[in-house]
Amino acid sequence: MVKWLAVLIGALLCAVPAYAEPSASGYSGLILTPTADVIERGQYAAGAFVLNQRPGRHTTYLGQFGASRGLEVGMTSIRFRGGDRETVLNAKYQFQRERRGRAAVACGIYDPTDEVDSTAYFVASKTIRTRGEALRNLRVHVGAGGGLLDGVFAGVSAELVRNLTAMIEFDGDRINGGARLNLGGLNCYAGWIDGLRRAVFGVAYVSRMR
């Protein structure tokens, strides 16, 4: 694991900007971990995910909004197995955009009122140039946080075929993997979390306010 993280950090130092998509946690990201991407000013995202994790199955309903350049804010409603509900807020600010030769960098806060587990984080993301058509839009993400992220986290995403992105991540505790299919603003997700042992499914829609 340490060697894998070292490779990811090294790759960040090696670009075309990428667009942001929601994660099952609410903020823009991969499966459960954040990336340094944010949805654009005036855009919004809404979605729902079903997660089968160690404590039990739960469902998340999310809404995100690009409040200003580099800033996304949102809210996630979590319904736990057994009927309990919690509503958590989140915000992420991208203070460095991705440019040729440098990574995008952002910081964020998830659940600042500690309804579930308050989590502050810092993350960098970069597109890696590749030859050929086997992998397109290959991106590396590395960050650190507390709370749910539990230290260092990292991930890789790549477009395998048109509009189909594969993702693998280390969330600070376990490995997760999955895929996202983009259908003109509608994103469909399927994957495995908790060490690739439990399923996660979801849909999210990203658009712009008119």
Secondary structure, DSSP 8 states (H G I E B T S, - for coil): -HHHHHHHHHHHT--------B-TTSSBBSSSSB-S----TTEEEEEEEEEEETTEEEEEEEEEEEEETTEEEEEEEEEETTS-EEEEEEEEEEEE--BTTB-EEEEEEE-TT-SS--EEEEEEEEEE--SSSSSEEEEEEEEEESGGG-EEEEEEEEEEETTEEEEEEE-SSSEEEEEEEEETTEEEEEEEETTTTEEEEEEEEEEE--
